[in-house]
Amino acid sequence: MYQPPNWTAIAGLAIAAVVALLAGPLVRLTAPGFDPATAALAADALRLLIFLAPLVMLAEVLRAHLNAHHHVV
């Protein structure tokens, strides 16, 4: 049986990849007062932590599915 791709996971990974690529400019834009060392550290942390967002998105979709079928988690 054909299973369509999970668009939530695909979209989440695509958004996370774009944010990871633009981590340096995003940190400079959102935290202009950071010195260069702190901005670099924040950008590195953002590159690592942004990939948790798709996992959370997928977990919420699965939770909603279970909740809709009265299998409350």
Secondary structure, 3 states (H helix, E strand, C coil): CCCCCCHHHHHHHHHHHHHHHCHHHHHHHHCCCCCHHHHHHHHHHHHHHCCHHHHHHHHHHHHHHHHHCCCCC
